[in-house]
């Protein structure tokens, strides 16, 4: 019996996940901006109204939302689909499984009240670690493209030593950069030192060609904005890459006014390594459904 799976919204990762699941034998329906109309093998849902109709009439084995889902609108739907509205539509859908990344609390609790099992991709250890690796590779690529500077023989500062920070330090050091880490958690500081990285306070930024912000900055610098606080010290040739999940973790407006090259890069795996990231998620979904 063929299993029907619905994918809603997302970026190119969602497209590659759809193709992976199609090859694995699933019948795929999709609604979103990154599913090209030329893909005849994928059933295209053209309008939000049609999506609502199908959710009411058709039972899917699973519904897959993007990573991240989006607080106000479902990401990758061209602002056609409000997240709360989608949650209401799902009340008539019998799919037992809903996948997605960083689901808003109201959406997850609403779905669970309806008896659905909600699986957050970013809370799965195997996905989170691989996603951290892909994010790190993408962040370094973004920095190199913006700076026209090779990583070898540079100094890099990684703010935060969680999954992404740890992977960033690994990639940067592997490419020949001298890596320093800013971290306050004792166990993470110890782990960073164990790997041979210098653990420092964010006091003198003039030494660094690359700075990577990986966590909501209030956890590191007591609610002070990293660039606002220390912008005058940043090297003129430095690139600041913010991959944290918070939209205001770095004051990009201050950076712009002061000539500091500071770029927010959320959802990086979907930018340069969408196929790898999408197939990783597809494999995870397939294992849950077979």
Secondary structure, DSSP 8 states (H G I E B T S, - for coil): ---EEEEES--HHHHHHHHHHHHTT-EEEEESTTS-TT-TTSEE--SHHHHHHHHHH---SEEEEEES--SSB-TTSTT-SBHHHHHHHGGG---SEEEEES--HHHHHHHHHTT-EEEEGGGSHHHHHHHHHHHHHHHHHHHHHHHT--STT-EEEEE--SHHHHHHHHHHHHTT-EEEEE---HHHHHHHHHTT-EE--TT--TT-SEEEE-S-THHHHTT--HHHHHGGGS-TT-EEEE--S-TTSS-HHHHHHTT-EEEE-TTTHHHH-HHHHHHHHHHHHHHHH-
